[in-house]
Amino acid sequence: MTNIPAKPKTIDSKAVVLPPARQAKIPIVSSSHLASGRSAELSEFEFGMIIAGNAFNRWAVRCISAVGVKDMTITDVLVLHHINHRAREKKLADIAFILNIEDTHIVNYSLKKLQALGLVKTEKRGKEVLYSTNEQGQEVCKRYFEIREQVLVSGLTGDGTESFELSELARFLRILSGLYEQAARSATSL
């Protein structure tokens, strides 16, 4: 097999040589009409985010099911983990804020469900209701962690490069989250 020389591509007035696999690449997107504008790469990223998000949701629900807690949604799983986070009591509004869930009714529904499952306890202080995991909720989170380590984390290499890339990807996602939030506000005013 002969090596095909890479063709230089200009990015910001600088010639960058891309490997043959990256030349004339057709973006993998869910909606070609969204990839026809200035940033096909953003459409490609959005499609990646959609499939990764769905895979993550499916994983979290199946992992909690493997723990032995059935019929939980991704929101229920996320709310449980956040309530357990740092063993501090949480308010409904704070849970919704941290998880970036606009509709507090969705979080409230999960809280009621988690209470009914016997995983969360409440304490009323004045007008505020504070939520925390009880022993059973803490045990469920601990078991989830163990299963996660066994079947998900074990698939990672554990080298410094991978850890750095994951950290940078998380940082980039937080930046994009702000961009999407601002765009959502702008779209509301159109």
C-alpha positions, 0 to 999 in steps of 0.5 A: 500500500502506498502512502498518499501524501497529505494535502495542506489545508489552510486554517487561520492563514497557516498551512496545516497538513491533515492526515489522509483520513481527515481530508475531504471528510464527510461529516457524520450528522443527524440533519444534513440541512444543519450541517450546510451552514458555516459550521458543519463541525458544530453539527457533527459535534451535536450529533456526537453529543446526542448519541453520547447523551443517549448512551450515557442515559441508557448506561446510568439507568441500566447500572442503577437497575443492576444495583437492584433499583428498578424503574428509575429514569435518568433524572432519578439517577442524577438527582440521587447521585447529586443528593448523595454528593458530599453528604450535604443536605440539598434544596430542590431549587439547588438540585435543579440549578446544579443539574441545569433542569429548568422545570423544578417540577421534574426534580420534585417528581424524582424527589418524591419517587426517591422518597417512595423508594426509601433512598432519600430522607427529608428535613424541614427547616422553616419553609425549606425542605432539605433532602439527603440520602439515608443509609439505603440511598448511600448504599445504592450510590456505593454499589453503583460506584462499584459496578461503574468501576467494574464495567465502565471505568475498567474500559479506560486505559488510565493513562495521563493522556486519556485523563487529560483529554477527558478533563479538557473535553469536560471543560469544553462541554461546560463552555459550550453549555454556556454558548447554548444557554445564551443562544436559547435566551436569544432565540426566546427573544426572536 
